[in-house]
Amino acid sequence: MKILVTGGLGAVGKPLAAELEKRGNEVWTADRAHSDEPYYVRCDIGEFRQVENLLGNMDFDFVYHLAAEFGRRNGEDHYENLWRTNVIGTKHIIRLQERLKFRMVITSSSEVYGDYRQVMAEEVMDKVPVRQMNDYAMTKWVNEMQVLNSADQFGTETVRVRLFNTYGPGEYFSQYRSAICVFVYRALHNLPYTVYTRHKRTSSYIDDTVRTLANIYQKFKPGMVYNIAGSELHDMKECSDIILHYLGKNDSMVEYRDEQPGTTMFKRVDVSRAINDLGHKSMVSLEDGIPRTIEWQRGVYLGD
């Protein structure tokens, strides 16, 4: 197949493109940065002309739409970028899908479940009135409704995926990145960081997430939505403790607090649908995945 990955320079997009290429596809990537990588097109999805030039001239069979502004606090500090990229940009992609009829996978987020305290199964969103707790979550739920409305009105074929706390090598540090990424970076540089002890998460190592995402084009069921997550429910102190133990450091740089406002308390997730339909497997534990992440960051930032 001829496949496009938007957000193709990102923490998930880049390894996904590599996995799809390994499976024998012609894989193109698009992102906002300049790049000299082969089969790359610079495109800001918030600009319709650029999206039209990309999709209208390339005749893709399949699109993985990952391009988005990421994260809750990023969405608060830079909300205008968040809404422009995540909502308007996705509408641009969908408008071209309605015209060109390529199949698509779009990445949503576990944040759409709000502070739902029971097991997060995909059908919860159809049965329970959930209030999204931050702008990032809102944009991802808007994306899902955009997809559903387009399917009803134009017959477009799309699969939605709700990612749960993907982490690992390839995620470059910023203050807005995932908690594990931030913990690792700050611990490596002997910088203070905050751990919220009451929150429970189900983290998924990047290789496990990417493998399941790549399976979708081969096992495509239009209209489906999947949770993709790890198998271990853990608190964030566990992650911090693994990092500090691996680095041989104590927790003197860590501030512990109970709760962080604006986000889900417990992310208990049902991934049985992804297991049954997509062969999803959580193969890398935190004890294995976090050291791999540390070593990658050590090489990138410390040159070790």
C-alpha positions in Angstrom: 0.0 0.0 0.0 0.9 3.7 -0.3 0.5 5.0 3.2 0.8 8.5 4.7 1.7 9.1 8.4 0.9 12.6 9.5 3.0 13.7 12.5 5.6 11.5 11.0 8.5 13.0 12.9 6.8 12.5 16.2 7.5 10.0 19.0 4.8 7.6 17.7 4.7 8.6 14.0 8.4 8.0 13.3 8.6 4.4 14.6 5.2 3.7 13.1 6.4 4.8 9.6 9.4 2.5 10.0 7.3 -0.4 11.0 4.9 0.1 8.1 7.8 0.3 5.7 9.3 -2.9 7.1 6.1 -4.6 6.2 6.6 -3.7 2.5 4.6 -0.6 2.1 5.5 2.7 0.4 5.4 5.0 3.4 5.4 8.8 3.3 5.5 11.1 6.3 4.4 14.7 6.8 5.1 17.1 9.6 5.6 20.8 10.3 9.4 20.8 10.5 11.8 20.9 7.6 13.5 17.6 7.0 15.8 15.9 4.5 14.4 12.5 5.1 13.2 10.5 2.0 9.5 10.3 1.3 8.9 13.3 3.5 6.6 16.3 2.8 6.5 19.4 5.0 2.8 20.2 5.8 1.0 22.2 8.5 -2.4 20.5 8.7 -3.9 23.7 10.0 -3.4 25.1 6.5 -6.0 23.7 4.0 -3.9 24.6 0.9 -1.0 22.5 2.3 -3.2 19.6 3.2 -4.9 19.7 -0.3 -1.5 19.8 -2.0 -0.3 16.8 0.0 -3.3 14.5 -0.2 -4.7 15.7 -3.6 -1.5 15.0 -5.5 -0.2 11.8 -3.9 -3.1 9.2 -4.2 -2.7 7.5 -0.9 -4.5 4.2 -0.1 -4.3 4.7 3.6 -3.6 7.5 6.1 -2.5 7.3 9.7 -3.4 10.7 11.1 -1.2 11.3 14.2 -0.4 15.0 13.7 -1.6 16.9 16.8 -0.7 19.3 19.6 -0.1 17.0 22.5 -0.8 17.3 26.2 -3.0 18.9 28.8 -0.8 21.7 30.0 0.4 22.4 26.5 -3.3 22.8 25.6 -3.8 25.3 28.3 -0.7 27.4 27.6 -1.1 27.3 23.8 -4.8 26.7 23.4 -5.0 28.6 20.1 -2.4 26.2 18.5 -4.2 23.2 20.1 -7.6 24.0 18.6 -6.3 25.1 15.2 -4.2 21.9 14.7 -6.3 19.3 16.4 -9.8 20.3 15.4 -9.4 22.5 12.3 -6.4 20.5 11.0 -8.3 17.2 11.4 -11.3 18.7 9.6 -9.0 19.5 6.7 -7.8 15.9 6.6 -11.4 14.6 6.7 -12.6 17.0 4.0 -10.0 15.5 1.7 -10.9 12.0 2.8 -14.5 12.7 1.8 -13.3 13.7 -1.7 -10.6 11.0 -2.2 -12.0 8.1 -0.2 -8.8 6.8 1.4 -9.1 4.8 4.6 -7.8 6.3 7.8 -6.7 5.7 11.3 -7.0 8.7 13.7 -5.4 8.8 17.1 -7.6 9.9 20.0 -6.6 9.8 23.7 -7.4 8.1 27.0 -8.1 11.7 28.2 -11.6 11.5 26.5 -12.8 9.3 29.3 -12.5 12.2 31.8 -12.5 11.2 35.4 -14.5 8.0 34.8 -13.6 5.8 37.7 -14.6 2.4 36.4 -13.0 0.3 33.7 -12.5 2.3 30.6 -14.1 0.2 27.8 -14.7 1.7 24.4 -18.5 1.6 24.7 -18.4 3.7 27.9 -18.4 6.9 25.7 -21.6 5.8 24.1 -23.4 5.1 27.4 -22.1 7.5 30.0 -22.2 11.3 29.9 -18.5 12.1 30.4 -17.1 15.6 30.9 -13.7 16.0 29.4 -11.4 17.7 32.0 -9.1 19.8 29.8 -8.9 21.3 26.3 -6.7 18.6 25.0 -9.2 16.0 25.9 -12.0 18.1 24.4 -10.2 18.4 21.1 -9.7 14.6 20.9 -13.4 14.0 21.6 -14.3 16.5 18.9 -12.0 14.6 16.5 -14.0 11.4 17.3 -17.3 13.2 16.6 -15.9 14.7 13.4 -15.0 11.2 12.2 -18.4 9.7 13.1 -20.3 12.6 11.4 -18.3 12.3 8.3 -18.9 8.5 8.1 -22.6 9.1 8.5 -22.8 11.9 5.9 -20.2 10.8 3.3 -19.4 7.2 3.9 -15.8 7.7 5.0 -14.0 4.7 6.5 -12.0 5.4 9.6 -10.8 3.6 12.8 -10.3 5.6 16.0 -7.6 4.7 18.5 -7.5 5.8 22.1 -3.8 5.7 23.2 -3.0 5.3 26.9 0.3 6.8 28.1 2.7 5.7 25.4 6.3 6.2 26.4 9.8 5.2 25.3 12.8 6.1 23.2 12.1 8.7 20.5 10.2 11.1 22.8 12.3 14.2 23.1 12.0 16.2 26.3 9.9 19.3 26.8 7.9 20.3 29.9 4.7 19.2 28.1 5.8 15.6 27.3 4.7 12.4 29.1 5.4 12.0 32.8 8.0 9.2 32.3 9.8 11.3 29.7 9.9 14.2 32.1 11.0 12.1 35.1 13.8 10.5 33.2 15.1 13.8 31.8 15.0 15.6 35.1 16.6 12.7 37.0 19.4 12.4 34.5 20.1 16.2 34.9 19.7 16.2 38.7 16.7 18.6 38.4 13.7 18.5 40.7 10.3 17.1 39.6 6.9 16.4 41.1 5.3 13.0 41.4 1.5 12.8 42.0 1.1 9.7 44.1 -2.6 8.9 43.9 -2.9 8.7 40.1 -3.0 5.3 38.5 -1.9 4.7 34.9 -1.6 1.9 32.4 1.6 2.8 30.4 2.4 1.3 27.0 5.9 1.0 25.7 6.3 2.5 22.2 7.1 -0.8 20.4 3.9 -2.4 21.7 1.8 0.6 20.7 3.4 0.9 17.3 3.0 -2.8 16.5 -0.7 -2.7 17.2 -1.2 0.5 15.3 0.5 -1.0 12.3 -1.8 -4.1 12.4 -4.8 -1.9 11.8 -4.3 -1.4 8.0 -4.2 -5.2 7.6 -7.2 -5.9 9.9 -9.3 -2.8 9.1 -12.8 -2.6 10.4 -14.4 0.7 9.4 -16.1 2.5 12.3 -14.3 0.7 15.1 -12.6 2.3 18.1 -9.8 0.7 20.1 -8.1 1.3 23.4 -4.3 0.6 23.2 -2.7 0.4 26.5 -0.2 -1.6 28.7 -1.2 -4.4 31.0 0.2 -3.0 34.3 -1.9 -0.6 36.4 0.7 1.4 38.3 1.0 4.7 40.2 3.5 7.3 39.1 5.8 6.8 42.1 6.5 3.3 40.8 7.9 4.8 37.6 9.9 7.4 39.5 11.3 4.7 41.8 12.4 2.5 38.8 14.2 5.5 37.3 16.0 6.5 40.5 17.0 3.0 41.3 18.4 2.4 37.8 20.4 5.7 38.0 21.6 4.9 41.6 20.0 8.1 43.0 17.7 8.9 45.9 14.5 10.8 45.8 15.8 14.0 47.4 15.0 15.9 44.2 11.4 14.6 44.1 8.4 16.5 45.5 5.4 14.2 46.3 1.9 15.5 46.0 -1.4 13.6 46.2 -3.3 14.8 43.1 -2.9 16.9 40.0 -6.0 18.9 38.9 -7.5 18.6 35.4 -6.7 15.0 34.7 -8.0 11.5 35.3 -7.4 9.9 38.7 -7.5 6.2 37.7 -7.0 4.8 34.2 -8.3 1.2 34.4 -8.6 0.1 30.8 -10.2 -2.8 28.9 -8.0 -3.7 25.9 -9.8 -6.9 25.0 -11.1 -5.5 21.7 -7.6 -4.6 20.5 -6.4 -8.0 21.6 -9.1 -9.9 19.7 -9.2 -7.8 16.6 -5.6 -6.5 16.3 -3.5 -9.0 18.1 -2.4 -6.4 20.7 0.2 -7.6 23.1 1.9 -5.7 26.0 5.3 -7.3 25.8 7.6 -4.7 27.5 7.2 -4.2 31.2 8.0 -0.9 33.0 11.1 -2.6 34.5 12.4 -3.2 31.0 10.9 -0.2 29.1 12.0 2.5 31.5 15.7 1.6 31.4 15.6 1.5 27.6 14.1 5.0 27.7 16.8 6.2 30.1 19.6 4.8 27.9 18.1 6.5 24.9 17.9 9.9 26.6 21.4 9.4 28.1 22.7 9.1 24.6 20.8 12.0 23.2 21.3 14.5 26.0 24.6 13.4 27.7 26.4 11.8 24.8 27.0 8.6 26.8 
